[in-house]
Amino acid sequence: MRRKFSLVTSVASLALSASIAMVLFAGAAQAQQKVILKFSHVVAEATPKGRGVLKFREVAERLLPGRVQVLVFPNSQLFGDSKELDALLAGDVQFIAPSLSKFERYTRKLQVFDLPFLFDDIDAVDRFQHGPVGRALLDSMTGRGIKGLAYWHNGLKELSTDRERLRRPEDIRGLKIRIQPSDVLDAQFRALGAIPEKIAFSEVFQALQSGVVNGQENTWSNIYSQRFHEVQKTIAVTNHGVLDYMVVTNAAWWNKLPPDIRSGLQQAMDEATAYANKLALDLNEKDRARIVRAGRARVEPLSKEDIAAWRKAMEPVWSKFEMQIGKDLIQSALKSNS
Ligand code: LMR
């Protein structure tokens, strides 16, 4: 009886150790599996975002040799504006970096960045993004399955049109202006008496060239790399708003990554962020100079009085969105100016 019992237990323990070994083996195989991830974006590679993504790939593959492969798809090659967030949630792409104006369907809080003339300069934007309130906004969409990993700068926006005269708000009255998909930007141009049109980034050049719209607002690097200056007559140096990015990933995918891969990717993201943010101002200044040199669109510098007129004309947008965005949030963004 005792012998029979010990035979049964030793058979059972053999089976147990075999299954433990199988689990360990499967675990080891999984741990060694290469993670292939796609990073898709809509701009050219010679832009702050384009360069940031390449830096992320370089650092991630250096820190995690043989463990990750980063496939980069610039210029809306894989997904354009209207598809990239859905693709991220469907698991068809793992990293995207839309501008902060493109998250309205998922959170109203990021609308704070679209308020005209909120930030004095990009340093103020940086202080806000890296302070506790800005950092908390990275998690404002986790309930919707989107995790923010970092902010990346592009820069301040300028306004361009196909008209010779562009100095004062009345100069764009009645004109059609391309905007990103943001209700704040829609309200901004309506306040100016213009007609805003939401158009995907990849279609803007053609829309400007064919006259579907008369103008647009963007940073120097986007204007230059997309050749908008070749199909516009005047670019006014308004610096009226910010165009920055949030690098986001699929929260469920991120949380399931093996911890060493997750922390390696986070480190690569931190390095790419520092690199891209340092580069942004310089790249935009260089592209502004290139646009001037190209001599196609005329760059119109504005006086203090001109800027004050634009600021005043856009003021109604603030009260319209104050409740939706939250007064406290707006106040803490404003504090970053000092
Ligand atoms: C735009 O749509 O104008 C920008 O958001 C494009 C970009 O990603 O910089």
Residues whose N, C-alpha, C, O or C-beta is under 5 A from the ligand:
A	BS01	LMR	V42 V43 A97 S99 Q180 F201
